[in-house]
Amino acid sequence: MPIKLPSFRPRRDAYPPDLWTKCPSCGEMLFNKQLDKVLRVCPSCGHHFRLSAETRLGLLLDHASFVERDPGLESEDPLGFVDQKAYPDRIAAAQLATGMRDAAVWGTGLVDGSPVAICVMDFGFMGGSMGAVVGEKVTRAAEHALAERIPLIVVSASGGARMQEGTLSLMQLAKTVAALERLRAAGVPFVSILTDPTTGGVFASFAVLGDVNVAEPNALIGFAGARVSAGTIAQELPPGFQRSEFLYEHGFLDRVVHRSDLRDELVGLLRYLVARPGGAVPVEDEEVIGLPNFRPFSFLSNLAERVLPGEPDTAPGHGNGTGEPVSTERASRSRARPSGSEAPSVGARSGAAGAADPGPSPSEPEDGASVDGSPSPDEAAVAATEEASRG
């Protein structure tokens, strides 16, 4: 009787795409269910895989708060473009693979209870290319945010303008930028989130015009490819010059945030950018809030006394030898005495204008003068001031 031996199948090098994913950075095989639990970020090297629009909305918005707007918009074929296949056939294949009508979806939702208008792009739909539909959805999201005065959030993931629509796709650059400029003029916040990749016409238009530009780690961000850019300027460019970390170091981005911290970062930004409604703080009539009133003459007088050289503030020989300063009130009283008891003029006291008035007697010293009748330094300062005012 023949013996039947078991057969052994050769080991397969290929893995089912729906079960395992190979990390392009470290080469490790990752189980898809475990990868989804960590937001599709490689636990070994931190590589951020691309997300679909549906997953991105669930990551950023509150649970079940998203309401899609204009879901029926579809691209047409006004140019009759055909390359390896007809443009309508490409659109139908992308719709079947992603379940989306086009490369972007927009609507309204809540971020930590705050209403926002949001537009998310999906790279899986023809490389996230921007055609007439994508430009229209970004523009409508900006116009809705302006009408409702709520923040606008745009998540970019695109290879650029869609070549199958030619000039029509390039017109979306001007249309989206005009809508965002109206949003900026009205003071409505716009937060732009750049993911891998954000290139071409999307980069050249609305993706980098946010009030705050946030990017994921190691995201490819740039207008043209590295080889084309180097050939255009005929110079060797530094390695990684189109990655988010390089752009952040050179001031092109405001933040580079890990995907697990992206929602918390967005919540914090909206708290700073959006004014929270609240009642006015009651203020009593007697209470004065704010800085004291600015008095220019007092300020200039104090500044002149500190900067310009002048007479000393103290009277070293003030009759009693104490050297205490002469008060301004006493000096003003001496200048405002009636004519019967008025002190002698400056010329009579200093001897510069003759001896018209002999001055007070030594037995009755004037207020502020010494016992022997000579003027004190403070009186000399007051007299010099009066003489200057007469002059």
Secondary structure, DSSP 8 states (H G I E B T S, - for coil): ------------S---TTTEEE-TTT--EEEHHHHHHTTTB-TTT--B----HHHHHHHHS-TT--EEE-TT-----TT--BSSSBHHHHHHHHHHHHS-SSSEEEEEEEETTEEEEEEEE-TTTGGG-B-HHHHHHHHHHHHHHHHHT--EEEEEEE-SB-GGGTHHHHHHHHHHHHHHHHHHHTT--EEEEEEEEEEHHHHTTTTT--SEEEE-TT-BEESS-HHHHHHHHTS---TTTTBHHHHHHTTS-SEE--GGGHHHHHHHHHHHHS----------SS---S-----HHHHHHHHHHHHS----SS-TT-SSS------HHHHHHHHT--GGG----HHHHHTSS-SS-----TTS--TTS-TTS---HHHHHHHHHHHHHH-
